[in-house]
């Protein structure tokens, strides 16, 4: 009985891995998939769609998201490390003179 349970657990893990890999290849995502992709809660995503802060499409009361648009949206508020800040400030000072 223990062997059967272990085999079932292994199969369940494999199925979950396959589902995750398949979801990575999708180009149109639903809100659950966007939540997994971004790490944001569904309520936050709903709020962002209402405020127009996240790119989305609406069809028959359902929200859909383009994977590339979401990935680009995630990259819009890039933080800067000190090297980039130093370089930008040096360039600004040089060009301002």
VMD Tcl script that builds the backbone (N, CA, C; Angstrom):
set m [mol new atoms 291]
animate dup $m
set s [atomselect $m all]
$s set {name element resname resid chain x y z} {
  {N N UNK 1 A 0.825 -1.193 0.000}
  {CA C UNK 1 A 0.000 0.000 0.000}
  {C C UNK 1 A 0.874 1.264 0.000}
  {N N UNK 2 A 1.955 1.237 0.759}
  {CA C UNK 2 A 2.858 2.393 0.844}
  {C C UNK 2 A 3.515 2.649 -0.504}
  {N N UNK 3 A 3.875 1.566 -1.203}
  {CA C UNK 3 A 4.504 1.698 -2.514}
  {C C UNK 3 A 3.557 2.342 -3.514}
  {N N UNK 4 A 2.293 1.996 -3.450}
  {CA C UNK 4 A 1.295 2.570 -4.355}
  {C C UNK 4 A 1.151 4.065 -4.096}
  {N N UNK 5 A 1.100 4.453 -2.827}
  {CA C UNK 5 A 0.986 5.870 -2.483}
  {C C UNK 5 A 2.194 6.659 -2.959}
  {N N UNK 6 A 3.378 6.095 -2.802}
  {CA C UNK 6 A 4.597 6.772 -3.258}
  {C C UNK 6 A 4.601 6.912 -4.775}
  {N N UNK 7 A 4.159 5.865 -5.469}
  {CA C UNK 7 A 4.081 5.915 -6.931}
  {C C UNK 7 A 3.088 6.980 -7.375}
  {N N UNK 8 A 1.957 7.064 -6.708}
  {CA C UNK 8 A 0.951 8.076 -7.037}
  {C C UNK 8 A 1.476 9.487 -6.779}
  {N N UNK 9 A 2.224 9.665 -5.705}
  {CA C UNK 9 A 2.804 10.975 -5.412}
  {C C UNK 9 A 3.803 11.385 -6.487}
  {N N UNK 10 A 4.631 10.434 -6.919}
  {CA C UNK 10 A 5.610 10.713 -7.970}
  {C C UNK 10 A 4.909 11.073 -9.275}
  {N N UNK 11 A 3.848 10.356 -9.611}
  {CA C UNK 11 A 3.106 10.649 -10.833}
  {C C UNK 11 A 2.443 12.021 -10.750}
  {N N UNK 12 A 1.934 12.350 -9.581}
  {CA C UNK 12 A 1.312 13.662 -9.383}
  {C C UNK 12 A 2.341 14.778 -9.564}
  {N N UNK 13 A 3.533 14.590 -9.025}
  {CA C UNK 13 A 4.605 15.583 -9.187}
  {C C UNK 13 A 4.983 15.727 -10.657}
  {N N UNK 14 A 5.083 14.622 -11.364}
  {CA C UNK 14 A 5.421 14.666 -12.791}
  {C C UNK 14 A 4.343 15.391 -13.583}
  {N N UNK 15 A 3.082 15.116 -13.270}
  {CA C UNK 15 A 1.991 15.805 -13.954}
  {C C UNK 15 A 2.022 17.307 -13.678}
  {N N UNK 16 A 2.297 17.674 -12.445}
  {CA C UNK 16 A 2.396 19.095 -12.107}
  {C C UNK 16 A 3.534 19.762 -12.870}
  {N N UNK 17 A 4.664 19.072 -12.984}
  {CA C UNK 17 A 5.794 19.614 -13.742}
  {C C UNK 17 A 5.431 19.793 -15.216}
  {N N UNK 18 A 4.732 18.822 -15.777}
  {CA C UNK 18 A 4.312 18.915 -17.180}
  {C C UNK 18 A 3.337 20.073 -17.367}
  {N N UNK 19 A 2.385 20.221 -16.464}
  {CA C UNK 19 A 1.433 21.337 -16.548}
  {C C UNK 19 A 2.150 22.672 -16.468}
  {N N UNK 20 A 3.129 22.774 -15.581}
  {CA C UNK 20 A 3.892 24.022 -15.463}
  {C C UNK 20 A 4.653 24.326 -16.741}
  {N N UNK 21 A 5.264 23.319 -17.335}
  {CA C UNK 21 A 5.986 23.520 -18.588}
  {C C UNK 21 A 5.045 23.938 -19.715}
  {N N UNK 22 A 3.880 23.325 -19.772}
  {CA C UNK 22 A 2.907 23.691 -20.803}
  {C C UNK 22 A 2.399 25.117 -20.609}
  {N N UNK 23 A 2.202 25.517 -19.368}
  {CA C UNK 23 A 1.711 26.875 -19.126}
  {C C UNK 23 A 2.749 27.922 -19.512}
  {N N UNK 24 A 4.033 27.548 -19.489}
  {CA C UNK 24 A 5.080 28.484 -19.892}
  {C C UNK 24 A 5.052 28.757 -21.387}
  {N N UNK 25 A 4.494 27.844 -22.176}
  {CA C UNK 25 A 4.472 28.015 -23.622}
  {C C UNK 25 A 3.241 28.772 -24.106}
  {N N UNK 26 A 2.278 29.013 -23.241}
  {CA C UNK 26 A 1.067 29.729 -23.635}
  {C C UNK 26 A 1.371 31.207 -23.868}
  {N N UNK 27 A 0.690 31.791 -24.852}
  {CA C UNK 27 A 0.877 33.221 -25.104}
  {C C UNK 27 A -0.262 34.050 -24.544}
  {N N UNK 28 A -1.439 33.453 -24.407}
  {CA C UNK 28 A -2.586 34.144 -23.813}
  {C C UNK 28 A -2.867 33.502 -22.465}
  {N N UNK 29 A -2.884 34.341 -21.432}
  {CA C UNK 29 A -3.005 33.838 -20.062}
  {C C UNK 29 A -4.307 34.308 -19.426}
  {N N UNK 30 A -4.811 33.515 -18.484}
  {CA C UNK 30 A -5.944 33.965 -17.681}
  {C C UNK 30 A -5.411 34.568 -16.384}
  {N N UNK 31 A -6.292 35.015 -15.538}
  {CA C UNK 31 A -5.857 35.733 -14.336}
  {C C UNK 31 A -5.087 34.832 -13.371}
  {N N UNK 32 A -5.461 33.557 -13.286}
  {CA C UNK 32 A -4.732 32.638 -12.412}
  {C C UNK 32 A -3.291 32.461 -12.887}
  {N N UNK 33 A -3.114 32.340 -14.196}
  {CA C UNK 33 A -1.776 32.158 -14.746}
  {C C UNK 33 A -0.934 33.423 -14.598}
  {N N UNK 34 A -1.569 34.587 -14.736}
  {CA C UNK 34 A -0.843 35.847 -14.537}
  {C C UNK 34 A -0.436 35.987 -13.077}
  {N N UNK 35 A -1.291 35.540 -12.190}
  {CA C UNK 35 A -0.973 35.577 -10.764}
  {C C UNK 35 A 0.250 34.713 -10.469}
  {N N UNK 36 A 0.305 33.531 -11.063}
  {CA C UNK 36 A 1.464 32.656 -10.870}
  {C C UNK 36 A 2.717 33.258 -11.492}
  {N N UNK 37 A 2.560 33.827 -12.687}
  {CA C UNK 37 A 3.702 34.394 -13.399}
  {C C UNK 37 A 4.295 35.591 -12.660}
  {N N UNK 38 A 3.440 36.467 -12.155}
  {CA C UNK 38 A 3.910 37.703 -11.539}
  {C C UNK 38 A 4.142 37.597 -10.043}
  {N N UNK 39 A 3.471 36.641 -9.407}
  {CA C UNK 39 A 3.552 36.551 -7.951}
  {C C UNK 39 A 2.592 37.507 -7.264}
  {N N UNK 40 A 1.740 38.175 -8.041}
  {CA C UNK 40 A 0.752 39.086 -7.473}
  {C C UNK 40 A -0.534 38.331 -7.180}
  {N N UNK 41 A -1.270 38.790 -6.188}
  {CA C UNK 41 A -2.544 38.147 -5.877}
  {C C UNK 41 A -3.564 38.501 -6.963}
  {N N UNK 42 A -4.606 37.681 -7.070}
  {CA C UNK 42 A -5.644 37.950 -8.053}
  {C C UNK 42 A -6.334 39.277 -7.775}
  {N N UNK 43 A -6.523 39.605 -6.510}
  {CA C UNK 43 A -7.187 40.871 -6.183}
  {C C UNK 43 A -6.340 42.063 -6.621}
  {N N UNK 44 A -5.027 41.948 -6.493}
  {CA C UNK 44 A -4.137 43.025 -6.949}
  {C C UNK 44 A -4.216 43.158 -8.465}
  {N N UNK 45 A -4.261 42.046 -9.171}
  {CA C UNK 45 A -4.360 42.090 -10.628}
  {C C UNK 45 A -5.683 42.712 -11.047}
  {N N UNK 46 A -6.780 42.338 -10.386}
  {CA C UNK 46 A -8.073 42.965 -10.680}
  {C C UNK 46 A -8.002 44.478 -10.444}
  {N N UNK 47 A -7.371 44.872 -9.352}
  {CA C UNK 47 A -7.239 46.291 -9.038}
  {C C UNK 47 A -6.441 47.004 -10.130}
  {N N UNK 48 A -5.328 46.406 -10.562}
  {CA C UNK 48 A -4.494 47.011 -11.594}
  {C C UNK 48 A -5.230 47.108 -12.930}
  {N N UNK 49 A -6.068 46.120 -13.259}
  {CA C UNK 49 A -6.838 46.213 -14.503}
  {C C UNK 49 A -7.854 47.339 -14.404}
  {N N UNK 50 A -8.494 47.469 -13.252}
  {CA C UNK 50 A -9.473 48.548 -13.044}
  {C C UNK 50 A -8.817 49.917 -13.177}
  {N N UNK 51 A -7.604 50.048 -12.659}
  {CA C UNK 51 A -6.887 51.318 -12.707}
  {C C UNK 51 A -6.126 51.524 -14.023}
  {N N UNK 52 A -6.113 50.511 -14.882}
  {CA C UNK 52 A -5.409 50.614 -16.151}
  {C C UNK 52 A -3.896 50.546 -16.008}
  {N N UNK 53 A -3.418 49.902 -14.959}
  {CA C UNK 53 A -1.979 49.821 -14.704}
  {C C UNK 53 A -1.328 48.593 -15.314}
  {N N UNK 54 A -2.132 47.654 -15.793}
  {CA C UNK 54 A -1.601 46.414 -16.352}
  {C C UNK 54 A -2.303 46.176 -17.691}
  {N N UNK 55 A -1.564 45.748 -18.722}
  {CA C UNK 55 A -2.209 45.504 -20.018}
  {C C UNK 55 A -3.085 44.248 -19.981}
  {N N UNK 56 A -4.309 44.360 -20.490}
  {CA C UNK 56 A -5.231 43.228 -20.472}
  {C C UNK 56 A -6.237 43.347 -21.610}
  {N N UNK 57 A -6.950 42.269 -21.835}
  {CA C UNK 57 A -8.029 42.205 -22.820}
  {C C UNK 57 A -9.247 41.632 -22.122}
  {N N UNK 58 A -10.417 42.084 -22.536}
  {CA C UNK 58 A -11.643 41.590 -21.927}
  {C C UNK 58 A -12.540 41.034 -23.029}
  {N N UNK 59 A -13.010 39.811 -22.816}
  {CA C UNK 59 A -13.884 39.155 -23.766}
  {C C UNK 59 A -14.969 38.421 -22.994}
  {N N UNK 60 A -16.200 38.813 -23.176}
  {CA C UNK 60 A -17.341 38.145 -22.532}
  {C C UNK 60 A -17.137 38.001 -21.024}
  {N N UNK 61 A -16.840 39.092 -20.375}
  {CA C UNK 61 A -16.663 39.149 -18.917}
  {C C UNK 61 A -15.421 38.413 -18.407}
  {N N UNK 62 A -14.549 37.987 -19.294}
  {CA C UNK 62 A -13.324 37.303 -18.886}
  {C C UNK 62 A -12.119 38.174 -19.221}
  {N N UNK 63 A -11.147 38.148 -18.346}
  {CA C UNK 63 A -9.914 38.884 -18.575}
  {C C UNK 63 A -8.862 37.957 -19.155}
  {N N UNK 64 A -8.138 38.476 -20.154}
  {CA C UNK 64 A -7.043 37.746 -20.762}
  {C C UNK 64 A -5.832 38.658 -20.838}
  {N N UNK 65 A -4.666 38.050 -20.822}
  {CA C UNK 65 A -3.421 38.804 -20.795}
  {C C UNK 65 A -2.452 38.206 -21.805}
  {N N UNK 66 A -1.740 39.077 -22.519}
  {CA C UNK 66 A -0.711 38.632 -23.440}
  {C C UNK 66 A 0.581 38.450 -22.646}
  {N N UNK 67 A 1.166 37.272 -22.746}
  {CA C UNK 67 A 2.354 36.940 -21.955}
  {C C UNK 67 A 3.486 37.940 -22.172}
  {N N UNK 68 A 3.765 38.281 -23.430}
  {CA C UNK 68 A 4.861 39.208 -23.724}
  {C C UNK 68 A 4.577 40.595 -23.138}
  {N N UNK 69 A 3.331 41.041 -23.235}
  {CA C UNK 69 A 2.975 42.342 -22.663}
  {C C UNK 69 A 3.150 42.340 -21.147}
  {N N UNK 70 A 2.778 41.256 -20.504}
  {CA C UNK 70 A 2.930 41.162 -19.043}
  {C C UNK 70 A 4.410 41.134 -18.678}
  {N N UNK 71 A 5.205 40.364 -19.413}
  {CA C UNK 71 A 6.639 40.316 -19.125}
  {C C UNK 71 A 7.285 41.685 -19.330}
  {N N UNK 72 A 6.889 42.380 -20.387}
  {CA C UNK 72 A 7.414 43.736 -20.606}
  {C C UNK 72 A 6.939 44.695 -19.521}
  {N N UNK 73 A 5.690 44.552 -19.100}
  {CA C UNK 73 A 5.145 45.394 -18.033}
  {C C UNK 73 A 5.923 45.176 -16.732}
  {N N UNK 74 A 6.277 43.926 -16.456}
  {CA C UNK 74 A 7.050 43.634 -15.247}
  {C C UNK 74 A 8.416 44.317 -15.270}
  {N N UNK 75 A 8.950 44.536 -16.461}
  {CA C UNK 75 A 10.278 45.124 -16.602}
  {C C UNK 75 A 10.263 46.651 -16.644}
  {N N UNK 76 A 9.100 47.287 -16.575}
  {CA C UNK 76 A 9.035 48.736 -16.743}
  {C C UNK 76 A 9.594 49.531 -15.568}
  {N N UNK 77 A 9.482 49.060 -14.376}
  {CA C UNK 77 A 9.946 49.816 -13.212}
  {C C UNK 77 A 11.253 49.238 -12.694}
  {N N UNK 78 A 12.252 49.358 -13.517}
  {CA C UNK 78 A 13.545 48.779 -13.192}
  {C C UNK 78 A 14.229 49.568 -12.083}
  {N N UNK 79 A 14.767 48.833 -11.136}
  {CA C UNK 79 A 15.585 49.455 -10.109}
  {C C UNK 79 A 17.005 49.625 -10.625}
  {N N UNK 80 A 17.739 50.536 -10.059}
  {CA C UNK 80 A 19.104 50.788 -10.502}
  {C C UNK 80 A 20.082 50.438 -9.393}
  {N N UNK 81 A 21.165 49.800 -9.782}
  {CA C UNK 81 A 22.202 49.534 -8.805}
  {C C UNK 81 A 23.155 50.730 -8.763}
  {N N UNK 82 A 24.045 50.765 -7.832}
  {CA C UNK 82 A 24.908 51.936 -7.631}
  {C C UNK 82 A 25.820 52.197 -8.822}
  {N N UNK 83 A 26.256 51.145 -9.527}
  {CA C UNK 83 A 27.103 51.349 -10.711}
  {C C UNK 83 A 26.357 52.121 -11.792}
  {N N UNK 84 A 25.096 51.756 -12.026}
  {CA C UNK 84 A 24.317 52.460 -13.039}
  {C C UNK 84 A 24.035 53.901 -12.619}
  {N N UNK 85 A 23.783 54.109 -11.347}
  {CA C UNK 85 A 23.525 55.468 -10.851}
  {C C UNK 85 A 24.776 56.319 -10.996}
  {N N UNK 86 A 25.940 55.776 -10.637}
  {CA C UNK 86 A 27.198 56.509 -10.784}
  {C C UNK 86 A 27.463 56.867 -12.245}
  {N N UNK 87 A 27.241 55.923 -13.130}
  {CA C UNK 87 A 27.471 56.168 -14.556}
  {C C UNK 87 A 26.511 57.236 -15.083}
  {N N UNK 88 A 25.239 57.134 -14.707}
  {CA C UNK 88 A 24.250 58.114 -15.167}
  {C C UNK 88 A 24.561 59.497 -14.619}
  {N N UNK 89 A 24.968 59.583 -13.370}
  {CA C UNK 89 A 25.275 60.894 -12.791}
  {C C UNK 89 A 26.530 61.486 -13.432}
  {N N UNK 90 A 27.517 60.665 -13.730}
  {CA C UNK 90 A 28.726 61.154 -14.405}
  {C C UNK 90 A 28.391 61.680 -15.794}
  {N N UNK 91 A 27.568 60.950 -16.500}
  {CA C UNK 91 A 27.151 61.384 -17.839}
  {C C UNK 91 A 26.367 62.687 -17.750}
  {N N UNK 92 A 25.477 62.800 -16.794}
  {CA C UNK 92 A 24.684 64.013 -16.633}
  {C C UNK 92 A 25.564 65.217 -16.334}
  {N N UNK 93 A 26.499 65.050 -15.425}
  {CA C UNK 93 A 27.380 66.137 -15.042}
  {C C UNK 93 A 28.247 66.552 -16.227}
  {N N UNK 94 A 28.753 65.583 -16.970}
  {CA C UNK 94 A 29.603 65.865 -18.133}
  {C C UNK 94 A 28.842 66.616 -19.214}
  {N N UNK 95 A 27.619 66.191 -19.501}
  {CA C UNK 95 A 26.829 66.796 -20.546}
  {C C UNK 95 A 26.190 68.121 -20.137}
  {N N UNK 96 A 26.053 68.362 -18.857}
  {CA C UNK 96 A 25.412 69.590 -18.381}
  {C C UNK 96 A 26.319 70.796 -18.443}
  {N N UNK 97 A 27.595 70.595 -18.566}
  {CA C UNK 97 A 28.533 71.712 -18.563}
  {C C UNK 97 A 28.558 72.443 -19.838}
}
mol reanalyze $m
mol bondsrecalc $m
mol representation Tube
mol addrep $m
